[in-house]
Amino acid sequence: MKIALFAESYRPVINGAAVAVDLLADALTERGHEVAVFAPRFPGHVDGPPGRVALYRFPSYTLPVQPVYPLAIPFAPHLERAFRDCSFDVVHTQSPFTLGKLGRSWARRHGAAVVTTYHTLYVDYAHYAKGLPKPAVRAYLRALSRGYSQSCDVVAVPTAPIEQVLRGYGVTRPIRVIPTGLRLRDPAVRDPATRSRLRIPQDALVVLYAGRLAREKNLALLFEGFARVARDMPNAWLLIAGSGPEEATARRLAEQGGATGRVVLAGFQPPERMPELYAAADLFAFTSLTDTQGLVLTEAKAAGLPAVSVDAYGPGVVVRHGVDGFLTPNDPAAFAAALKLVLGDVNLRQQLRQGALRESKCFSIEATAAAFE
């Protein structure tokens, strides 16, 4: 088949949707398909030489509030001519916004089927629309999600709870649950140099959080839960790998918790460094209330790292309670209790580690590509 992926976020942007597109495009080419990605140009970034996946860049612009997320200018007649000449069989869009709508329009005009993946619970991001009434924004995003999904031939979602959300919006089109896959590799071996670089004692029990520092990630629960752990376990440390708009808030929450000396905010970490951070940790913590899957949770699984997560949407089915981690309500006491349970029992951690490695096989990019195929 000839497949065109339309992505609002693509490398060098690093987020769950961008990583998902990159991995899926590579996996589909490995299965013998011709794949092209249509994405915004990233200011200052120069793409490498042409590879197996064809790459077409739209002219773009950036907003002062989000300079690392370029937005496509959807007027590009030369790109539509290239699209037409390729005679694509399928267009796979990744959002209901500018490039999602354009990809759908080109597909209908030139005879291709349309598949979309619903990566994000947009309604829960209404707080980013500054100055607008939140109920109106949420209603608009719900209607947009419903209308766009209804206009596609098939909708893919990463986990079953997101299918139920879309059904609740009134979507009646076929929906397929297809997890976002990873390239599974052997877990990294713990290197003492990693903890030394981060100034974390070698005998510490390390809780890792990886991801954006943003309001929707429910960081107050993470820091309050860890503060309760730190009071009872003097060798417990919290390692934060990530950056975002709530970084200052994260530092304030760390100070308020009374365990500032045992909280390391390491900032943004490139993907190639993440395996060593997973290996340096003893437990993964995840508090988001909005994730449709939580790619970092699957990465933690693949690294053999047990997880404690809030039981919400995607993470509620990605973490297998008692098998590779524990699920808790959105309550700091319950979250702290689960953290302490795992940190305090080395045998339990080993049992959960083996469970995580087994369960990670369900999240291979090869399985994802086969499901889309």
C-alpha positions as CSV (number, residue, x, y, z in Angstrom):
1,M,0.0,0.0,0.0
2,K,0.9,3.7,-0.3
3,I,0.3,5.4,3.0
4,A,0.5,9.1,3.9
5,L,0.7,10.1,7.5
6,F,-0.3,13.7,8.3
7,A,1.2,14.8,11.6
8,E,0.9,18.2,13.4
9,S,3.9,17.2,15.6
10,Y,7.0,15.4,14.1
11,R,10.7,15.3,14.7
12,P,12.5,17.1,16.1
13,V,9.5,17.7,18.3
14,I,9.4,15.1,21.0
15,N,6.0,14.0,22.4
16,G,3.9,10.9,22.3
17,A,2.2,11.7,19.0
18,A,5.4,12.6,17.2
19,V,7.2,9.5,18.5
20,A,4.2,7.3,17.5
21,V,4.3,8.6,13.9
22,D,8.0,8.1,13.6
23,L,8.0,4.6,14.8
24,L,4.9,3.6,12.8
25,A,6.2,5.0,9.6
26,D,9.4,3.0,9.9
27,A,7.6,-0.2,10.9
28,L,5.2,0.1,7.9
29,T,8.1,0.5,5.5
30,E,9.7,-2.6,7.0
31,R,6.6,-4.4,6.1
32,G,6.9,-3.4,2.4
33,H,4.7,-0.4,2.2
34,E,5.5,3.0,0.7
35,V,5.1,5.6,3.4
36,A,5.3,9.4,3.4
37,V,5.0,11.8,6.3
38,F,3.5,15.3,5.8
39,A,4.4,17.6,8.7
40,P,5.2,21.3,9.5
41,R,8.7,22.6,8.9
42,F,10.5,23.1,12.2
43,P,12.4,26.5,12.3
44,G,16.2,26.0,12.2
45,H,16.0,22.2,11.8
46,V,17.5,20.6,8.7
47,D,16.2,17.2,7.8
48,G,18.7,14.5,7.0
49,P,19.2,12.9,3.6
50,P,16.1,11.2,2.1
51,G,15.4,7.8,3.7
52,R,12.9,5.0,3.3
53,V,10.1,7.2,4.6
54,A,9.4,10.2,2.3
55,L,9.1,13.5,4.2
56,Y,7.2,16.5,3.0
57,R,7.3,19.7,5.0
58,F,4.6,22.5,5.1
59,P,5.6,26.1,5.6
60,S,5.0,26.9,9.3
61,Y,4.8,29.6,11.9
62,T,5.1,29.6,15.7
63,L,3.2,31.3,18.5
64,P,5.1,33.1,21.3
65,V,3.4,30.9,23.9
66,Q,4.4,27.6,22.2
67,P,7.7,28.3,20.3
68,V,8.6,24.5,20.1
69,Y,5.4,23.5,18.4
70,P,5.4,25.0,14.8
71,L,2.0,25.2,13.2
72,A,1.5,24.3,9.5
73,I,0.4,26.8,6.9
74,P,-2.0,24.6,5.0
75,F,-1.6,26.4,1.6
76,A,1.0,24.5,-0.3
77,P,-0.1,23.7,-3.9
78,H,3.2,22.0,-4.7
79,L,2.7,19.5,-1.9
80,E,-0.8,18.7,-3.1
81,R,0.6,18.0,-6.5
82,A,3.2,15.7,-5.0
83,F,0.4,14.0,-3.0
84,R,-1.7,13.6,-6.1
85,D,1.2,12.1,-8.1
86,C,1.9,9.5,-5.4
87,S,-1.7,8.0,-5.7
88,F,-1.9,7.1,-2.0
89,D,-4.3,4.4,-0.9
90,V,-4.6,5.5,2.7
91,V,-4.3,8.8,4.6
92,H,-3.6,8.4,8.3
93,T,-4.1,11.6,10.2
94,Q,-3.0,12.2,13.8
95,S,-5.3,15.1,14.9
96,P,-8.6,16.9,14.0
97,F,-6.8,20.2,13.5
98,T,-5.1,21.9,10.5
99,L,-3.2,19.0,8.9
100,G,-5.8,16.5,9.9
101,K,-8.4,18.4,8.1
102,L,-6.1,19.0,5.1
103,G,-5.1,15.3,4.9
104,R,-8.8,14.3,5.0
105,S,-9.6,16.8,2.3
106,W,-6.8,15.7,0.0
107,A,-7.7,12.0,0.6
108,R,-11.4,12.7,-0.4
109,R,-10.3,14.7,-3.5
110,H,-7.9,12.1,-4.7
111,G,-9.6,8.8,-3.8
112,A,-7.8,7.6,-0.7
113,A,-9.3,6.1,2.4
114,V,-9.0,8.0,5.7
115,V,-7.9,6.6,9.1
116,T,-7.3,8.8,12.1
117,T,-5.7,8.1,15.5
118,Y,-7.3,9.9,18.4
119,H,-4.1,10.5,20.5
120,T,-5.3,13.2,22.9
121,L,-8.3,13.9,25.2
122,Y,-8.5,17.5,23.9
123,V,-11.4,18.4,26.1
124,D,-9.1,18.1,29.1
125,Y,-6.7,20.6,27.7
126,A,-9.2,23.5,27.5
127,H,-7.2,25.4,30.1
128,Y,-4.7,26.3,27.4
129,A,-7.3,28.5,25.7
130,K,-6.4,31.6,27.7
131,G,-9.1,34.2,28.2
132,L,-12.0,32.0,26.8
133,P,-14.8,30.5,28.8
134,K,-13.8,26.9,29.6
135,P,-17.3,25.3,29.2
136,A,-17.5,26.8,25.7
137,V,-14.0,25.6,24.8
138,R,-14.8,22.1,26.1
139,A,-18.0,22.0,24.1
140,Y,-16.2,23.1,21.0
141,L,-13.5,20.5,21.4
142,R,-16.0,17.7,22.0
143,A,-18.0,18.7,18.9
144,L,-14.7,18.9,16.9
145,S,-13.7,15.4,18.1
146,R,-17.1,14.0,17.2
147,G,-17.4,15.7,13.8
148,Y,-13.9,14.8,12.7
149,S,-14.1,11.2,13.8
150,Q,-17.5,10.8,12.0
151,S,-15.9,12.1,8.8
152,C,-13.2,9.4,8.7
153,D,-13.5,5.8,7.6
154,V,-12.0,4.3,10.7
155,V,-10.8,5.7,14.0
156,A,-7.9,4.2,16.0
157,V,-7.5,4.8,19.7
158,P,-4.6,3.6,21.9
159,T,-6.7,2.1,24.7
160,A,-10.3,0.9,25.2
161,P,-11.4,3.7,27.6
162,I,-10.8,6.2,24.9
163,E,-13.2,4.3,22.6
164,Q,-15.8,4.8,25.3
165,V,-15.1,8.5,25.5
166,L,-15.6,8.9,21.8
167,R,-18.8,6.8,21.9
168,G,-20.0,9.1,24.6
169,Y,-19.4,12.0,22.3
170,G,-21.7,10.4,19.8
171,V,-19.1,8.8,17.4
172,T,-20.6,5.9,15.5
173,R,-17.8,5.2,13.0
174,P,-15.8,2.0,13.4
175,I,-13.2,2.3,16.2
176,R,-10.2,0.0,16.6
177,V,-8.1,-0.2,19.8
178,I,-4.4,-0.2,18.7
179,P,-1.8,0.6,21.3
180,T,1.1,2.9,20.5
181,G,4.0,0.6,20.0
182,L,7.7,0.8,20.9
183,R,10.9,-0.7,19.6
184,L,11.5,-3.3,22.3
185,R,15.2,-3.8,23.2
186,D,16.9,-5.4,26.2
187,P,16.7,-3.2,29.2
188,A,19.8,-1.1,30.0
189,V,22.0,-2.2,32.9
190,R,22.2,0.1,35.8
191,D,25.3,2.3,35.6
192,P,26.5,3.8,38.9
193,A,27.7,6.8,36.9
194,T,24.2,7.8,36.2
195,R,23.3,8.3,39.8
196,S,26.6,9.9,40.5
197,R,26.0,12.5,37.7
198,L,22.6,13.2,39.2
199,R,24.0,13.3,42.8
200,I,21.8,10.5,44.0
201,P,23.3,8.0,46.5
202,Q,23.9,4.6,45.1
203,D,21.9,3.0,47.9
204,A,18.9,5.3,47.5
205,L,15.4,4.0,46.5
206,V,14.6,6.1,43.4
207,V,11.1,7.0,42.2
208,L,11.2,8.3,38.6
209,Y,8.7,10.5,36.9
210,A,9.2,11.2,33.2
211,G,7.1,13.5,31.1
212,R,6.0,17.1,30.6
213,L,5.6,19.3,33.6
214,A,2.2,20.6,32.9
215,R,-1.1,21.2,34.7
216,E,-2.8,18.1,33.2
217,K,-0.1,15.8,34.6
218,N,-1.5,16.3,38.1
219,L,1.9,17.1,39.6
220,A,0.5,18.1,43.0
221,L,-0.4,14.5,43.7
222,L,3.1,13.3,42.7
223,F,4.9,15.7,45.0
224,E,2.5,15.3,47.9
225,G,2.5,11.5,47.6
226,F,6.3,11.5,47.5
227,A,6.5,13.9,50.5
228,R,4.6,11.3,52.6
229,V,7.0,8.6,51.4
230,A,10.1,10.7,52.2
231,R,8.9,11.3,55.8
232,D,8.8,7.5,56.4
233,M,11.7,6.4,54.2
234,P,14.8,8.5,54.6
235,N,16.6,6.8,51.6
236,A,13.8,7.5,49.1
237,W,14.5,10.0,46.3
238,L,12.4,11.4,43.5
239,L,13.9,12.0,40.1
240,I,12.0,14.2,37.6
241,A,12.9,13.9,33.9
242,G,11.1,16.5,32.0
243,S,10.3,20.2,31.5
244,G,7.3,22.2,30.6
245,P,5.1,25.2,31.5
246,E,4.7,24.1,35.1
247,E,8.4,23.8,35.9
248,A,8.4,26.7,38.4
249,T,5.3,25.1,40.1
250,A,7.1,21.8,40.3
251,R,10.0,23.4,42.1
252,R,7.7,25.1,44.5
253,L,5.8,21.9,45.2
254,A,9.1,20.1,45.8
255,E,10.1,22.7,48.4
256,Q,6.7,22.7,50.1
257,G,6.9,18.9,50.5
258,G,9.9,19.2,52.8
259,A,12.0,16.7,50.9
260,T,13.8,19.2,48.6
261,G,17.2,17.7,49.2
262,R,15.9,14.4,47.8
263,V,14.1,15.7,44.8
264,V,16.2,16.0,41.6
265,L,14.7,18.0,38.7
266,A,16.9,16.9,35.8
267,G,15.1,18.9,33.1
268,F,14.4,17.7,29.6
269,Q,16.2,14.4,28.7
270,P,16.8,13.4,25.1
271,P,15.2,10.0,24.2
272,E,18.7,8.3,23.9
273,R,19.3,9.1,27.5
274,M,16.0,7.7,28.9
275,P,17.1,4.0,29.0
276,E,19.8,4.8,31.6
277,L,17.4,6.8,33.7
278,Y,14.9,3.9,33.7
279,A,17.7,1.6,34.7
280,A,18.8,4.0,37.5
281,A,15.3,4.0,39.1
282,D,13.5,1.5,41.3
283,L,10.0,2.5,40.6
284,F,8.1,4.6,38.1
285,A,5.4,7.1,39.2
286,F,2.6,8.4,37.0
287,T,-0.1,10.8,38.1
288,S,-1.7,12.1,34.8
289,L,-5.5,12.2,34.7
290,T,-5.7,12.8,31.0
291,D,-3.4,10.4,29.1
292,T,-4.9,8.2,26.4
293,Q,-2.1,5.6,27.0
294,G,1.0,7.1,28.6
295,L,3.9,6.2,26.3
296,V,6.4,6.6,29.2
297,L,4.4,3.9,31.1
298,T,5.1,1.5,28.2
299,E,8.7,2.5,28.1
300,A,9.0,1.8,31.8
301,K,7.5,-1.6,31.3
302,A,10.0,-2.4,28.5
303,A,12.8,-1.3,30.9
304,G,11.5,-3.7,33.6
305,L,10.5,-0.9,35.9
306,P,7.4,-1.4,38.1
307,A,4.9,1.5,38.0
308,V,2.5,3.1,40.4
309,S,-0.1,5.1,38.5
310,V,-3.4,6.9,39.1
311,D,-6.3,4.7,37.7
312,A,-7.5,7.0,34.9
313,Y,-8.2,6.5,31.2
314,G,-5.2,4.8,29.4
315,P,-2.9,4.2,32.3
316,G,-5.8,2.4,34.0
317,V,-5.4,-0.4,31.5
318,V,-1.7,-0.1,30.6
319,V,-0.7,-0.8,34.2
320,R,-1.7,-4.3,35.2
321,H,-2.6,-4.0,38.9
322,G,-0.5,-6.5,40.9
323,V,1.2,-7.8,37.8
324,D,3.6,-5.0,36.8
325,G,2.6,-2.3,39.1
326,F,-0.3,-0.8,41.1
327,L,-3.2,1.5,40.3
328,T,-4.5,3.9,42.9
329,P,-7.3,6.5,43.2
330,N,-6.4,10.2,42.8
331,D,-5.6,10.5,46.5
332,P,-2.1,11.3,48.0
333,A,-2.4,8.9,50.9
334,A,-3.3,6.0,48.6
335,F,-0.6,6.9,46.1
336,A,2.0,7.2,48.8
337,A,0.9,3.8,50.3
338,A,1.5,2.1,47.0
339,L,4.9,3.7,46.5
340,K,5.9,2.6,50.0
341,L,4.6,-0.9,49.4
342,V,6.8,-1.4,46.3
343,L,9.9,0.5,47.6
344,G,9.8,-1.4,50.9
345,D,9.8,-5.0,49.4
346,V,12.7,-6.0,47.1
347,N,11.0,-9.3,46.3
348,L,7.9,-7.6,45.2
349,R,9.9,-5.2,43.0
350,Q,11.6,-8.2,41.3
351,Q,8.2,-9.9,40.8
352,L,6.7,-6.8,39.3
353,R,9.8,-6.3,37.1
354,Q,9.4,-9.7,35.6
355,G,5.7,-8.9,35.0
356,A,6.6,-5.6,33.3
357,L,9.0,-7.3,30.9
358,R,6.4,-9.9,30.0
359,E,3.6,-7.4,29.5
360,S,5.8,-5.1,27.4
361,K,5.6,-7.6,24.6
362,C,2.0,-6.4,23.9
363,F,3.4,-3.0,23.0
364,S,5.9,-3.8,20.2
365,I,5.8,-1.5,17.2
366,E,5.6,-4.6,15.0
367,A,2.3,-5.6,16.6
368,T,1.1,-2.0,16.2
369,A,2.0,-1.9,12.5
370,A,0.4,-5.3,11.9
371,A,-2.9,-4.1,13.5
372,F,-2.9,-0.9,11.4
373,E,-2.1,-3.0,8.3
